[in-house]
Amino acid sequence: MKSLKIILTVLIIPIALKASTPPEKVAQAMKQKFPNIKNMHWGKESKNEWEAEFTYDGVEMSALFNTDGEWLETETKIPTTNLPKEISKVIQANYKGQTLVGVDRIETNKNETLYEAELKSGIKIKEVVFNSDGTIHK
């Protein structure tokens, strides 16, 4: 049993380390987009996407890049009070009984600004992405 644990450890650690190291193109794109960020955590968002999570000026952020190093989007945590009024109205009207517990502002490479609202109902949390005008983003 002990040898099985050792074998699994030897196999799993390199896989975990490799999964947290992005391709050079992605790392360079991150340095260009956010030149002063030192402490970040990388993870694979999907087969072709890498996400860097970091804190900038005390604000939690993440940036998403494809494997070619193309920036796709940046998510920034914002106070729930900074949610655009149009979106707040839609949430109040259509998500009764749910509590807004978090908001991310998303800036995309398509020049869009979106808002991801985390809505809690009991112990369940769901995320709904809105366009700035309050419509649900498809």
QUIZI-V118711 format. One record per residue. N is the residue number from 1. OMEGA is omega in whole degrees, 0 to 359 (999 if undefined). BURIAL is I if it has 9 or more other C-alpha atoms within 8 Angstrom, else O. Layout:
n=N omega=OMEGA burial=BURIAL
n=N omega=OMEGA burial=BURIAL
This chain:
n=1 omega=181 burial=O
n=2 omega=180 burial=O
n=3 omega=176 burial=O
n=4 omega=178 burial=O
n=5 omega=180 burial=O
n=6 omega=180 burial=O
n=7 omega=179 burial=O
n=8 omega=179 burial=O
n=9 omega=180 burial=O
n=10 omega=180 burial=O
n=11 omega=186 burial=O
n=12 omega=184 burial=O
n=13 omega=178 burial=O
n=14 omega=178 burial=O
n=15 omega=179 burial=O
n=16 omega=180 burial=O
n=17 omega=179 burial=O
n=18 omega=181 burial=O
n=19 omega=181 burial=I
n=20 omega=178 burial=I
n=21 omega=183 burial=O
n=22 omega=174 burial=I
n=23 omega=182 burial=O
n=24 omega=179 burial=O
n=25 omega=181 burial=I
n=26 omega=180 burial=I
n=27 omega=179 burial=I
n=28 omega=178 burial=I
n=29 omega=178 burial=I
n=30 omega=180 burial=I
n=31 omega=179 burial=I
n=32 omega=183 burial=O
n=33 omega=182 burial=O
n=34 omega=189 burial=O
n=35 omega=186 burial=O
n=36 omega=181 burial=O
n=37 omega=181 burial=I
n=38 omega=184 burial=O
n=39 omega=178 burial=O
n=40 omega=178 burial=I
n=41 omega=181 burial=O
n=42 omega=173 burial=I
n=43 omega=177 burial=I
n=44 omega=177 burial=I
n=45 omega=177 burial=O
n=46 omega=181 burial=O
n=47 omega=185 burial=O
n=48 omega=183 burial=O
n=49 omega=178 burial=I
n=50 omega=180 burial=I
n=51 omega=174 burial=I
n=52 omega=176 burial=I
n=53 omega=184 burial=I
n=54 omega=176 burial=I
n=55 omega=179 burial=I
n=56 omega=183 burial=O
n=57 omega=177 burial=O
n=58 omega=182 burial=O
n=59 omega=178 burial=O
n=60 omega=181 burial=I
n=61 omega=170 burial=I
n=62 omega=178 burial=I
n=63 omega=183 burial=I
n=64 omega=180 burial=I
n=65 omega=172 burial=I
n=66 omega=185 burial=I
n=67 omega=176 burial=I
n=68 omega=179 burial=O
n=69 omega=178 burial=I
n=70 omega=176 burial=I
n=71 omega=180 burial=I
n=72 omega=180 burial=I
n=73 omega=173 burial=I
n=74 omega=175 burial=I
n=75 omega=179 burial=I
n=76 omega=175 burial=I
n=77 omega=176 burial=I
n=78 omega=176 burial=I
n=79 omega=180 burial=O
n=80 omega=179 burial=I
n=81 omega=179 burial=O
n=82 omega=177 burial=O
n=83 omega=179 burial=I
n=84 omega=183 burial=O
n=85 omega=181 burial=O
n=86 omega=181 burial=I
n=87 omega=177 burial=I
n=88 omega=179 burial=I
n=89 omega=180 burial=O
n=90 omega=180 burial=I
n=91 omega=180 burial=I
n=92 omega=183 burial=O
n=93 omega=190 burial=O
n=94 omega=182 burial=O
n=95 omega=180 burial=O
n=96 omega=181 burial=O
n=97 omega=177 burial=O
n=98 omega=182 burial=O
n=99 omega=175 burial=O
n=100 omega=184 burial=I
n=101 omega=179 burial=I
n=102 omega=179 burial=I
n=103 omega=171 burial=I
n=104 omega=170 burial=I
n=105 omega=183 burial=I
n=106 omega=174 burial=I
n=107 omega=185 burial=I
n=108 omega=177 burial=I
n=109 omega=176 burial=O
n=110 omega=179 burial=O
n=111 omega=177 burial=O
n=112 omega=168 burial=O
n=113 omega=181 burial=I
n=114 omega=178 burial=I
n=115 omega=177 burial=I
n=116 omega=181 burial=I
n=117 omega=174 burial=I
n=118 omega=184 burial=I
n=119 omega=183 burial=I
n=120 omega=175 burial=I
n=121 omega=186 burial=I
n=122 omega=178 burial=O
n=123 omega=180 burial=O
n=124 omega=173 burial=O
n=125 omega=175 burial=O
n=126 omega=180 burial=O
n=127 omega=177 burial=O
n=128 omega=181 burial=I
n=129 omega=182 burial=I
n=130 omega=166 burial=I
n=131 omega=182 burial=I
n=132 omega=182 burial=I
n=133 omega=178 burial=O
n=134 omega=177 burial=I
n=135 omega=179 burial=O
n=136 omega=181 burial=O
n=137 omega=179 burial=O
n=138 omega=999 burial=O
